[in-house]
Amino acid sequence: MRILLGITGASGAIYAVRLLNHLYAAGQEVHLIVTHSGRKVLRHECPEDLERITGWARQVYNVDDMEAAPASGSFLFDAMAVVPCSMKTVGCIAHGISDNLLARAADVMIKERRQLLLVPRETPMSAIHLENLLCLSRLGVQILPACPAFYHRPQTLNELADMLAGKIMDALHLENQLFHRWPYKEIS
Ligand SMILES: Cc1cc2nc3c(=O)[nH]c(=O)nc-3n(C[C@H](O)[C@H](O)[C@H](O)COP(=O)(O)O)c2cc1C
């Protein structure tokens, strides 16, 4: 599967790091775009991972390079995920403002009716944020808020983040054992 991963300047860089690591381990072809703010937050939250993640990607694009492949619908991605997704980027995508390569690539995924997943992170959310997310959801964009569950009793930050990485991989229809699933009980 060819997946485009976007990382923006919302808090929660660990979600992107864990997801990219698992996609790489699963042999998926991941292309990466990190916004300028995304780099700053990554440096702040996961300084040791900034170099490592580029090694897990098949291709890394400059967010200002509007001539790069993801700017065109003729370059095929099976899916795009923006993890974590800032409210600024949510707003740009919801309103078709393609002011950088990441927003343009998301715009392309919507117009080509391909799979687009956003992992928004903000709290509290204003009516602007909620309306933008609703607008995108109505267009078929999958919204997976960065709010991991606790019923699997995570012991570490990585275990906490892996729950969300697993949910994203589920949405991409990629097999994973990243979290304990609620057990199935036959009803007799
Ligand atoms: C440490 C830090 C944490 C941030 N966390 C969030 C956040 O959780 N959600 C959000 O929407 N913006 C957050 N921001 C603000 C965004 O980085 C800012 O709006 C930026 O313009 C987003 O640009 P981008 O979407 O192009 O990455 C944070 C900024 C910093 C410096």
The ligand as an SDF file (V2000), in Angstrom:
LIG
                    3D

 31 33  0  0  0  0  0  0  0  0999 V2000
    4.3130   23.0250   21.3490 C   0  0  0  0  0  0  0  0  0  0  0  0
    3.1300   23.3660   20.4810 C   0  0  0  0  0  0  0  0  0  0  0  0
    1.9940   22.6030   20.5400 C   0  0  0  0  0  0  0  0  0  0  0  0
    0.8870   22.8780   19.7370 C   0  0  0  0  0  0  0  0  0  0  0  0
   -0.2150   22.0840   19.8350 N   0  0  0  0  0  0  0  0  0  0  0  0
   -1.2610   22.2990   19.0180 C   0  0  0  0  0  0  0  0  0  0  0  0
   -2.3790   21.4180   19.0550 C   0  0  0  0  0  0  0  0  0  0  0  0
   -2.4320   20.4610   19.8090 O   0  0  0  0  0  0  0  0  0  0  0  0
   -3.3780   21.6370   18.1780 N   0  0  0  0  0  0  0  0  0  0  0  0
   -3.3640   22.6840   17.2780 C   0  0  0  0  0  0  0  0  0  0  0  0
   -4.3090   22.8120   16.5020 O   0  0  0  0  0  0  0  0  0  0  0  0
   -2.3120   23.5470   17.2360 N   0  0  0  0  0  0  0  0  0  0  0  0
   -1.2610   23.3790   18.0750 C   0  0  0  0  0  0  0  0  0  0  0  0
   -0.1800   24.2340   18.0200 N   0  0  0  0  0  0  0  0  0  0  0  0
   -0.2200   25.3720   17.1010 C   0  0  0  0  0  0  0  0  0  0  0  0
    0.1810   24.9860   15.6820 C   0  0  0  0  0  0  0  0  0  0  0  0
    1.5170   24.5100   15.6670 O   0  0  0  0  0  0  0  0  0  0  0  0
    0.0340   26.2290   14.7670 C   0  0  0  0  0  0  0  0  0  0  0  0
   -1.3340   26.5560   14.6190 O   0  0  0  0  0  0  0  0  0  0  0  0
    0.6610   26.0500   13.4110 C   0  0  0  0  0  0  0  0  0  0  0  0
    0.4270   27.2050   12.6410 O   0  0  0  0  0  0  0  0  0  0  0  0
    0.1110   24.8400   12.6790 C   0  0  0  0  0  0  0  0  0  0  0  0
    0.6770   24.8250   11.3870 O   0  0  0  0  0  0  0  0  0  0  0  0
    0.6440   23.5090   10.4710 P   0  0  0  0  0  0  0  0  0  0  0  0
   -0.7580   23.0140   10.4920 O   0  0  0  0  0  0  0  0  0  0  0  0
    1.0620   24.0190    9.1260 O   0  0  0  0  0  0  0  0  0  0  0  0
    1.6200   22.5530   11.0400 O   0  0  0  0  0  0  0  0  0  0  0  0
    0.9360   23.9820   18.8380 C   0  0  0  0  0  0  0  0  0  0  0  0
    2.0940   24.7450   18.7690 C   0  0  0  0  0  0  0  0  0  0  0  0
    3.1750   24.4590   19.5710 C   0  0  0  0  0  0  0  0  0  0  0  0
    4.4160   25.3050   19.4790 C   0  0  0  0  0  0  0  0  0  0  0  0
  1  2  1  0
  2  3  1  0
  2 30  2  0
  3  4  2  0
  4  5  1  0
  4 28  1  0
  5  6  2  0
  6  7  1  0
  6 13  1  0
  7  8  2  0
  7  9  1  0
  9 10  1  0
 10 11  2  0
 10 12  1  0
 12 13  2  0
 13 14  1  0
 14 15  1  0
 14 28  1  0
 15 16  1  0
 16 17  1  0
 16 18  1  0
 18 19  1  0
 18 20  1  0
 20 21  1  0
 20 22  1  0
 22 23  1  0
 23 24  1  0
 24 25  2  0
 24 26  1  0
 24 27  1  0
 28 29  2  0
 29 30  1  0
 30 31  1  0
M  END
$$$$
